Amino acid sequence: MKGFHTMLVAVAVVGGGALWYATQRKPAPASTRTPERGAPPSVAAADGFRGFTVGSDSAAVEVVEYSDFECPFCASFATVQMPVIHEQLIAKGKVRWRYRDFPLPTHAYSRYAALAAHCAGEQGKFWEMHDQLFFRHDWAQTGKNPRSLFRDFAKGIGLDLDRYDACMDSQRYAGRIQASVEEGDRLGVNGTPTFFVNGRRFGGHPTSDAFTALVDSLTRQRKSKP
Amino acid sequence: MRRRQAIVLLALVGLLLALYLSLYKLGLIGTLQCGTGSCEYVQTSRYAEVLGMPVAFYGVVGYAVLFVVGMAGVQPRLVTDRRVTVLLAALSSLGLAFTLYLTYIELFVLHAVCRWCVVSAVIIAAIWALSMWGVRRTD
């Protein structure tokens, strides 16, 4: 019995110590650092920004995607399903796609990645950075600070690096990202990716086939209305 | 007696593991130490929550209950009490059923395996086997 209690205490101490150690080694992403004094002010959350879009403004259907650049499920969707959706729905003018940020608090570099995408968007290359972040997703598995890698992405897609650095260092779009998260919270988003099709939450398995079927159905309904 | 002690130790390890995953869900741990597994893929999927609560929290509660019942069961007063044996078997069966459901989701819906979830599945399966062994014994 004494040996049992000794073993119990040993497991509790070793396990408790490991848990304590795990909470202490949480990395501090660059995006959480306080902006330096004198940095340009960040863009206010209330600037009315509604997310980056791709597709025709006159498309009958709008899909809003709440996504997280560090989420593997989102990366899988972006790399496997999205190219087909782009070809079959967006390029044909059937759908307008709107990307909204929903960085999960459990991901160390989600917000930093979202900032990188917004800073690329400032130079008109949001979707190019979006693709870099999702197609070269190894950064999300390593746990290493991806600052220099994202800068390489920025260079690769032809951004003005001085402008990109200034934007990142000042966390210029942190307010927009937070506003997007709060909007998602209000809509009941609790995981990523979450989709809303013409304002209604999409509850199915997010595949290109499912979106094509839904969009075709909505388009037919719209046409049949007098 | 030995079986119940083993159940208590396994429940404690399971409790610590579920606590680790819960701390991750609460954002108190940056990234999961998962090697080449798909822990974060699984833990951030929509299936990582049941009835609005992270699955890991259910693990904390489940293992804590098994630990407490097991500890009670090794006390001299209750060591031969068959009600404890039956209760451990019922609780571990519930835990095993929940684990089988989650493993099905991992393998056939998400097509990804979280190593920590596999460890938890092995622990609850071992607890279940030990508790069922206790039920079958008539002495």
Interface residues (C-beta under 8 A of the other chain):
Chain A: M1 F4 M7 L8 V11 A12 G15 G16 A18 L19 A22 T23 R25 K26 P27 D68 E70 C71 P72 F73 L104 P105 T106 H107 A108 A140 G143 N190 G191 T192
Chain B: Q5 V8 L9 L12 V13 L16 L19 Y20 L23 Y24 K25 G27 L28 I29 G30 T31 Q33 S38 E40 Y41 Q43 T44 S45 R46 A48 E49 G52 V74 L110 A112
